[in-house]
Amino acid sequence: MALRVAVIGCGHIGNLHADIYKSFPLVQLVGVCDLRHDRADGAAQRLGVPAFYDAPSMLQALAPDLCSVATGGYEYGSDHYQPTIQALEAGCHVLCEKPICNTIPEAEKMVECARRLKRCFGIDFNHRFTPAARLAKKWVDDGLIGEQLFVNMCMWICNPNESSPYYMIKALNPHSMDVMRHFAGDVEAVQCFCKKGPGRTIWSNMQLNLKFRSGALGHLTASYDMARGHPMERCEVAGIKGRFVLEDMWREVTLYPADCLTKQVYTNPVFGPDRYRDFGDTFRVRIQTFAQLVADGAAPEAIDGSGADGLAAQKVLQAAIDSLEQRTIITL
Ligand SMILES: NC(=O)c1ccc[n+]([C@@H]2O[C@H](COP(=O)([O-])OP(=O)(O)OC[C@H]3O[C@@H](n4cnc5c(N)ncnc54)[C@H](O)[C@@H]3O)[C@@H](O)[C@H]2O)c1
């Protein structure tokens, strides 16, 4: 029987989640909900499912198996806490948008709640759900990189929104931090510098120096001030045995083996099932992977891009903010 799925939050991203569920035969989209009646009604009409105006009513009426939480709020994350807890307590597995939450104590409670209730809890870390990123991870796991030395990551987009001073750090960089942690593991220490772009009141550019628990070194450049349409993401991981460069999530990944002048390159194919057409495909694969794991009865610990990963990423970003404010290195 198909998993019964509902979506909480009907902005652009919630509609995207709902469209993906609607087109995935493994699940049945049963309802949508938004505090804004116009948004809930618009999505419901478009998708042919009932509209609700608050999460508890929908959870009680429909008893879905799985919920996407695609709310936003302050720092694009303050509205995640309450509906995630409500959905978990109603017995749902939850896929929550990034950032897990804009405050650490609430994020901790979300992870603890899912653990206590033995529910699968994932974060929409869609950037790691591409064939290129998967291949890079396999190279790491197969020992082709060897003992890691350094990780360089860049994430640059254009986002003119002015919000809290730490909006760019907290709302953009869950992705970059997750990709870095995905390949290099937990972070031990953080040092941060930031710059406000011309005319901006928020910290819209960041340089982060990192030390991973493995001893590897990390560096992250992030910006909300870059032109649209150019590359937006690059991750380089170097070790004793080899180095890879992953370009724009799905576009290309290149392995440079040590002591060998022949490199391996995976390029997004022009045709075929593995082809990524655009950023939307990262959502499609991430969401379908989560739903498939839930349908297969996977253990909550088996979730790729879990709530615990979301919390760990956010703790590094909070340490970056503390480092910026205190002008010091923060140990996690
Ligand atoms: N994974 C990605 O690549 C990616 C990209 C962009 C945005 N996002 C994330 O997606 C989320 C949504 O983004 P958006 O642009 O659609 O936001 P949005 O603010 O346009 O929409 C969020 C909607 O949630 C509703 N809402 C808030 N609290 C609610 C509650 N308790 N119950 C029901 N509805 C509630 C709001 O009324 C609003 O309509 C954000 O958290 C953002 O960080 C992720």
The ligand as an SDF file (V2000), in Angstrom:
LIG
                    3D

 44 48  0  0  0  0  0  0  0  0999 V2000
   16.8380   22.4960    0.0830 N   0  0  0  0  0  0  0  0  0  0  0  0
   16.9980   23.5870   -0.6490 C   0  0  0  0  0  0  0  0  0  0  0  0
   17.8100   23.6350   -1.5740 O   0  0  0  0  0  0  0  0  0  0  0  0
   16.1550   24.7920   -0.3460 C   0  0  0  0  0  0  0  0  0  0  0  0
   16.0830   25.8630   -1.2450 C   0  0  0  0  0  0  0  0  0  0  0  0
   15.3010   26.9660   -0.9000 C   0  0  0  0  0  0  0  0  0  0  0  0
   14.6120   26.9920    0.3100 C   0  0  0  0  0  0  0  0  0  0  0  0
   14.7090   25.9280    1.1590 N   0  0  0  0  0  0  0  0  0  0  0  0
   13.9940   25.8950    2.4510 C   0  0  0  0  0  0  0  0  0  0  0  0
   12.6220   25.6310    2.2140 O   0  0  0  0  0  0  0  0  0  0  0  0
   11.8270   26.2210    3.2360 C   0  0  0  0  0  0  0  0  0  0  0  0
   10.6210   26.9140    2.6060 C   0  0  0  0  0  0  0  0  0  0  0  0
   11.0490   27.8980    1.7160 O   0  0  0  0  0  0  0  0  0  0  0  0
    9.9570   28.8270    0.9440 P   0  0  0  0  0  0  0  0  0  0  0  0
   10.7310   29.7720    0.1080 O   0  0  0  0  0  0  0  0  0  0  0  0
    8.9300   27.9900    0.3070 O   0  0  0  0  0  0  0  0  0  0  0  0
    9.3410   29.6000    2.2090 O   0  0  0  0  0  0  0  0  0  0  0  0
    8.0220   30.4880    2.3190 P   0  0  0  0  0  0  0  0  0  0  0  0
    8.2000   31.3560    3.5190 O   0  0  0  0  0  0  0  0  0  0  0  0
    7.6810   31.1130    1.0280 O   0  0  0  0  0  0  0  0  0  0  0  0
    6.8550   29.4040    2.6410 O   0  0  0  0  0  0  0  0  0  0  0  0
    6.7230   28.8090    3.8700 C   0  0  0  0  0  0  0  0  0  0  0  0
    5.2340   28.6490    4.1760 C   0  0  0  0  0  0  0  0  0  0  0  0
    5.0880   27.9330    5.4170 O   0  0  0  0  0  0  0  0  0  0  0  0
    3.9450   28.4470    6.0700 C   0  0  0  0  0  0  0  0  0  0  0  0
    4.0140   28.0940    7.4920 N   0  0  0  0  0  0  0  0  0  0  0  0
    4.8290   28.5820    8.4570 C   0  0  0  0  0  0  0  0  0  0  0  0
    4.6130   27.9780    9.6330 N   0  0  0  0  0  0  0  0  0  0  0  0
    3.6360   27.0740    9.4100 C   0  0  0  0  0  0  0  0  0  0  0  0
    2.9660   26.1320   10.2460 C   0  0  0  0  0  0  0  0  0  0  0  0
    3.2970   25.9690   11.5240 N   0  0  0  0  0  0  0  0  0  0  0  0
    2.0060   25.3770    9.6950 N   0  0  0  0  0  0  0  0  0  0  0  0
    1.6520   25.4980    8.3940 C   0  0  0  0  0  0  0  0  0  0  0  0
    2.2460   26.3960    7.5650 N   0  0  0  0  0  0  0  0  0  0  0  0
    3.2340   27.1530    8.0570 C   0  0  0  0  0  0  0  0  0  0  0  0
    3.9880   29.9350    5.8110 C   0  0  0  0  0  0  0  0  0  0  0  0
    2.7160   30.5200    5.9650 O   0  0  0  0  0  0  0  0  0  0  0  0
    4.4890   29.9760    4.3710 C   0  0  0  0  0  0  0  0  0  0  0  0
    3.4440   30.0420    3.4410 O   0  0  0  0  0  0  0  0  0  0  0  0
   12.7570   27.1410    4.0460 C   0  0  0  0  0  0  0  0  0  0  0  0
   13.0610   26.5420    5.2700 O   0  0  0  0  0  0  0  0  0  0  0  0
   14.0340   27.2170    3.2040 C   0  0  0  0  0  0  0  0  0  0  0  0
   15.2020   27.3200    4.0010 O   0  0  0  0  0  0  0  0  0  0  0  0
   15.4610   24.8370    0.8370 C   0  0  0  0  0  0  0  0  0  0  0  0
  1  2  1  0
  2  3  2  0
  2  4  1  0
  4  5  1  0
  4 44  2  0
  5  6  2  0
  6  7  1  0
  7  8  2  0
  8  9  1  0
  8 44  1  0
  9 10  1  0
  9 42  1  0
 10 11  1  0
 11 12  1  0
 11 40  1  0
 12 13  1  0
 13 14  1  0
 14 15  2  0
 14 16  1  0
 14 17  1  0
 17 18  1  0
 18 19  2  0
 18 20  1  0
 18 21  1  0
 21 22  1  0
 22 23  1  0
 23 24  1  0
 23 38  1  0
 24 25  1  0
 25 26  1  0
 25 36  1  0
 26 27  1  0
 26 35  1  0
 27 28  2  0
 28 29  1  0
 29 30  1  0
 29 35  2  0
 30 31  1  0
 30 32  2  0
 32 33  1  0
 33 34  2  0
 34 35  1  0
 36 37  1  0
 36 38  1  0
 38 39  1  0
 40 41  1  0
 40 42  1  0
 42 43  1  0
M  CHG  2   8   1  16  -1
M  END
$$$$
